[in-house]
Amino acid sequence: MKLNATTSLLTPKILLVPYSPHHVPQYHTWMQSPDLQKLTASEPLSLEEEYAMQESWREDGDKLTFITCLPLGRQGERKGEEEGLVVQGGLGDGDGRMIGDVNLFLSEDDGDEGRDGSGEKGVRQVIGEIEIMIAAPEARGKGYGKAILLTFLWYIITNTSGILYEYSKKGNASLKFLRVKIDAENQTSISLFEKVGFTKTSPKPNYFNEVELRLSRADAAALFKDMEEPIIALYKLPVK
């Protein structure tokens, strides 16, 4: 998705930046891990294929992705009188600061997702599926997951119109709900989403041993009434 191509999100706990070409080598290294391949249900790609995938994800209107990084220090930002806060790619988001990624996958409701009577005639009902990956082992268990999830949800809710427009191109779409599918054995991730407000659609896992949790758009928006908003900063690619 092109919407966030020059957008970075800063909080005291986390930094989100658009997935860019200079992130690919580290991402490729991560994805050689059999555990991450299983977690993401993906096959290993060559480095060239990974670059092509990054470019595809930037162009595809049904995928929104950020690389997640450690909180930004002064080395990764500068102040410009006209530009405001700028995050310079390659500094605050270098290999040693990347910890994973977060994604939103959009799809049209095919009618099998349950009906709540809220659909409008002629409006495409869209489902947003969220995935979070903490790829760096040393970053796990430190609370980054919640910071990433809340920051990403804030971006989705405050940019829903732009996200749906890029997805549909005609503007006749509505976000029905957000969901996540998690392996039933991954209680840590299930607990993370439940604490934020996602609820299970069934007490039992599906055929693939996954549990699905959902969050309505209204409930997502309510999360941020008393929350300090992330800082939005211009993102600039590394200077070659």
C-alpha positions, 0 to 999 in steps of 0.5 A: 500500500502506498498510503504509508510510504513516507509515514513513520510513527513514533512513541516512547516505546516503539517506532514504525516505519514503512517497509523499504528496500534497505530493510530487505536483507535483514528481513530475508535473514529473519525469514530463514528461521524455520520457526518464523516460517511456521509462524507466518505460514511462508516458504523461504525466498531468495534475496531477489524474490524478497526484494520483489515481494517488498516492491509488490507489497508497496504497490498492492492496495490490499496490504499495509505494512510497517517495519517495527523498530526500537524506540527512536533516539536522536540519531534517527531524527532531525528537526527541519524548520519547514519539514517538521520532524523527519525520520531518516531511513538507515539510522533509527531503523537500521539492522540493529534496531529492527525487531519485526513487522506488523501487517494489515491484510484487507479482503471483502466479506464473502458472506460467510463471516456473519451478518450483523445487519450493519451493511449498507446497500452498494457498499463493500464490507471489508475485513481487516486481518492483522498480523504481528511478528516479533522476529528478533528473539532478544525483543520478545517478552518485553512489551513491544507487542502491545505497543506495536498493536496499539500504535498500528490500530491507531493508524488504521482507525485514523486513516480508515478512509485512505486505506479503504480508498486505496483498496477499493479505488471507488470509495464504496467500502466500509471496514466491517471489523478487524480480526486476527488468527492465532495458533491455539497453542500461542497463549501469549499472543492470544492474551495480548489481543484479548487485553486490547479488546479482541474477543474470540469468535468460538471457544474451540479452534478451527480445523487448522488449530487456529482461534479467531479474535475480532474487534469492531471498528467502534471498539477500536476507536474507543481505545484511543479516547485517553491515549497519547497519540503517536507522533507522525513524522516524515520518513525519508529513504537512506541517501545513496 
